[in-house]
Amino acid sequence: MLRALIIDRDMDTVEMIAATLAKHQIETVIEPLKNKAFDLMRQEDFDAIFIDPAPQSDIRPMIIGMRRGNQNYPSIILTGHT
């Protein structure tokens, strides 16, 4: 089974993403705190990561930090900015 990590503090958004992924038999792990999520990425394997970068406006440092954790995940960045 595929696994996805969702990093977001907005539980309404998290529930919507998790429900959509569940329809495709994708297991989800939810972590609202970015620091704890980075720890999870070092301990567990995920096939994709959904990230809400808020309140950061520049997502690059977060992506670089993820990849330095010796994991190279496909990332889907969610933002409310248009």
N, C-alpha and C positions, 0 to 999 in steps of 0.2 A: 504494500500500500504506500502511496506517496504521502509525504508529510510536508506541511507548510507551517512556518512560524509567522504569527501576526504580531507586530509591534505597534501598539496604538493604545492610547488612554481612553478613547471614545468608545464605550462599550456598544453603543448602537451600531457604529461602523463595524466593529469587530464581529458582532453577531451576524450582520449582513454578509460579510466576507466569509465567515465560517459556514454559514448556511449554504451559500453558493458553492463553496468547495465541497461540502458534504454531499451535495447532489452528484458530484463526480467522484465519490469515494476517496476524497483526499482528507486525511486526518489533519487536524489543526491543533497547534499549541499556541496559547495566547500568553503574551507577556507585555504588560503595559509599560514597564520600565526598561529603557534602552540599556542601561548597565547590566541589569539582570539578563536581558535578552542576549547580550554579548557573551555572558557566561554560559548560557544555554547553548549557543552556537559552538562553543568550544567543547561541550560535553556530549552533544547529540547531533545526529545528522538530519538535515532538512533538504528537501528538493527545491523549495522556493521560500523566499522571505518577503512578506509584505510589510512595508515601513511607512509610518507617518512621521516625517522628519520634524514636525512642529515641536518646539518653537524655533528650531534652527531654520535659517533661510537658505543655507548652503549645505546640501546633503553630502557633498564630496568627502568631508572629513569622516562622516559616519561610514560611508562605503569603504573608504581606505582602512578604517579601523576594523571593519568586518573581515576584509581580505587579509589583513595582517594577522588575524587570528587563525591563520593557515587554512581557511576555508574560502572557497570561491563559489558562492551561491548565486543563482539567478535572483535578482532583486526586483521587486515591483514597488515603486515609490508612489505613495498616495499623498496628495496635497489638496488643500482647500483653495489654494491660490489659482487664479485664472490668468 
